[in-house]
Amino acid sequence: MNIILDYGLGNLGSVETAFLRAGIASKVTSNVQEIEACTSLVIPGVGAFRDGIEALHLSGAIPYIHKHVASGKPLLGICLGMQLLYELSYENGKYAGLGFLEGTVEKLDVPYKIPHMGWNALKLQKEDEVMKYIAEGDFVYFVHSYYVNSSNEEVLAYADYGVKVPAIVRKGNVIGMQFHPEKSATVGANLIKAYGELIS
């Protein structure tokens, strides 16, 4: 079962619908026993990093998330959920993340509108099975004011918004998407389809 983690943040209904449309058996839950038993875990999220990491702590899910990753099972972070996978955020303070990926979450300092809201093209950097149904220049939907500044090793695809914004990242069984695949029409549906094949 693919579990979509309910920790009080995120557009859970639309994420669940997108997975179900892709034929991926999924359930939204905060139950730690179900999280422990799942074969795949999705961390969605909308909002500030501090609120997200505090909500995860309050949910009691963090030890189970770490156990999940250590066992080699797939973990997908979406939007804020992707940022939470990293070591540290400087959004309205300094906050430690889950630490699965090396890098920091920093404010977009660009001569464009903030937040970065709307469609932007993907630039593919590495081949990966999670991207097998998408192509260079495909558009996805972003909503964020902070981005990941990382070593670049885990970046599969990025968007250009005055700075290189990691869009799809992967390190082993840990995957992140800065944009919202559930709001990204056919491209997003194809990414979810590929993720479903990866976890099957």
C-alpha positions in Angstrom: 0.0 0.0 0.0 1.2 3.5 -0.9 0.6 5.8 2.2 0.2 9.5 1.8 1.2 11.0 5.2 -1.3 13.2 6.9 0.6 15.4 9.2 -1.8 18.4 9.0 -0.3 20.1 5.9 -0.8 19.6 2.2 -3.6 19.2 -0.3 -4.1 15.6 0.6 -7.3 15.0 -1.4 -5.8 16.0 -4.7 -2.6 14.0 -4.1 -4.6 10.9 -3.3 -6.8 11.4 -6.3 -3.8 11.7 -8.6 -2.3 8.4 -7.3 -5.6 6.6 -7.5 -6.1 7.8 -11.1 -2.7 6.3 -11.9 -4.0 3.0 -10.6 -1.8 3.1 -7.4 -3.6 1.8 -4.3 -3.2 4.6 -1.9 -4.4 5.8 1.5 -4.2 9.1 3.4 -3.4 8.4 7.1 -1.5 9.5 10.2 -1.6 6.1 11.7 2.0 5.1 12.5 1.2 1.3 12.3 0.0 1.8 8.8 3.0 4.0 8.0 5.3 1.3 9.3 3.6 -1.4 7.2 3.4 0.5 3.9 5.5 -0.3 0.8 5.7 3.3 -0.3 5.4 6.6 1.6 4.6 10.0 0.2 5.2 13.3 2.2 3.1 16.1 0.6 3.2 19.6 2.0 2.2 23.2 1.5 3.5 26.1 3.6 6.5 27.0 5.7 9.3 24.6 6.6 9.1 25.3 10.3 5.4 24.4 10.4 6.1 21.3 8.4 8.9 19.9 10.6 7.1 20.8 13.8 4.0 19.0 12.5 6.0 15.9 11.6 7.5 15.9 15.2 4.0 16.3 16.7 2.7 13.5 14.5 5.2 11.0 15.9 5.9 9.9 12.4 9.6 10.8 12.1 11.1 7.6 13.6 8.9 5.6 11.2 9.9 7.7 8.2 13.6 7.0 9.1 12.9 3.3 9.5 11.1 3.3 6.2 14.0 4.8 4.4 16.6 2.6 6.2 14.6 -0.4 5.0 15.1 0.6 1.4 11.4 1.3 0.7 10.6 4.3 -1.6 9.9 7.7 -0.1 8.5 10.6 -2.2 8.4 14.2 -1.0 6.3 16.7 -2.8 6.8 20.5 -2.7 7.4 21.3 1.0 7.6 17.5 1.5 10.7 17.5 -0.8 12.3 20.4 1.2 11.8 18.5 4.4 14.0 15.7 3.1 17.1 18.0 3.3 19.4 18.8 6.2 18.6 22.4 7.0 16.2 25.3 6.2 16.7 29.0 6.6 13.1 29.9 6.1 12.1 32.4 8.9 14.9 31.0 11.1 17.1 28.0 11.1 15.5 24.5 11.3 16.8 21.0 10.9 15.1 18.8 8.4 15.0 15.0 8.0 18.5 14.9 6.7 18.1 12.3 4.0 19.6 14.6 1.4 22.5 17.1 1.7 21.7 20.7 1.1 19.9 23.7 2.5 16.5 25.4 1.9 17.0 29.0 1.1 15.0 32.0 0.0 14.7 32.6 -3.8 16.6 35.8 -4.4 15.8 36.5 -8.0 14.6 39.5 -10.1 11.2 37.7 -10.7 7.9 37.5 -8.9 8.1 35.7 -5.5 6.6 33.2 -4.8 7.5 31.3 -7.9 4.0 30.4 -8.9 3.0 28.9 -12.2 4.3 26.7 -15.0 8.0 26.3 -15.7 9.9 24.0 -18.0 12.0 21.1 -16.8 15.6 20.8 -17.8 16.7 17.2 -17.6 20.1 16.6 -16.1 20.2 12.8 -15.5 18.4 9.8 -16.8 16.2 8.0 -14.3 13.3 5.6 -14.4 11.1 8.0 -12.5 11.4 10.4 -15.5 11.0 7.8 -18.3 7.6 9.3 -19.6 8.7 12.9 -19.6 10.9 15.0 -21.9 13.1 18.1 -21.9 11.0 21.2 -21.8 7.9 19.6 -20.3 6.1 22.1 -18.1 5.1 21.5 -14.4 3.4 23.6 -11.8 5.4 25.3 -9.0 4.3 27.2 -5.9 7.2 28.1 -3.7 9.3 31.0 -2.3 12.2 28.9 -1.1 14.4 26.4 -3.0 17.0 23.8 -2.3 20.7 24.8 -2.6 22.5 21.4 -2.8 25.6 19.7 -4.0 23.7 18.9 -7.2 24.6 15.2 -7.2 21.0 14.1 -6.5 19.4 16.5 -9.0 17.7 14.7 -11.9 15.9 17.8 -13.4 15.7 21.5 -12.6 13.9 24.6 -13.6 15.5 28.0 -14.4 14.0 30.8 -12.4 16.9 33.2 -12.3 18.6 30.5 -10.3 18.8 26.7 -10.8 15.9 25.3 -8.9 16.1 21.5 -8.3 12.8 20.2 -9.5 13.2 16.4 -9.3 15.8 14.8 -7.0 16.7 11.3 -6.1 19.2 9.5 -3.9 18.5 5.8 -3.9 15.0 5.2 -2.6 14.5 8.9 -1.6 12.8 11.0 -4.3 11.6 14.6 -4.3 9.6 16.8 -6.6 9.6 20.6 -5.8 6.6 21.2 -8.0 3.1 19.7 -7.7 2.7 16.6 -9.9 -0.9 16.4 -8.9 -1.5 19.9 -10.5 0.8 19.4 -13.5 -1.6 17.8 -16.0 -0.3 15.0 -18.2 3.3 15.6 -17.3 2.5 15.2 -13.6 0.3 12.2 -14.3 3.2 10.6 -16.2 5.6 11.1 -13.3 3.1 9.5 -10.9 2.7 6.6 -13.3 6.4 6.1 -13.5 6.7 6.3 -9.7 3.9 3.7 -9.4 5.9 1.4 -11.7 9.0 1.9 -9.6 7.2 0.9 -6.4 5.3 -2.1 -7.9 
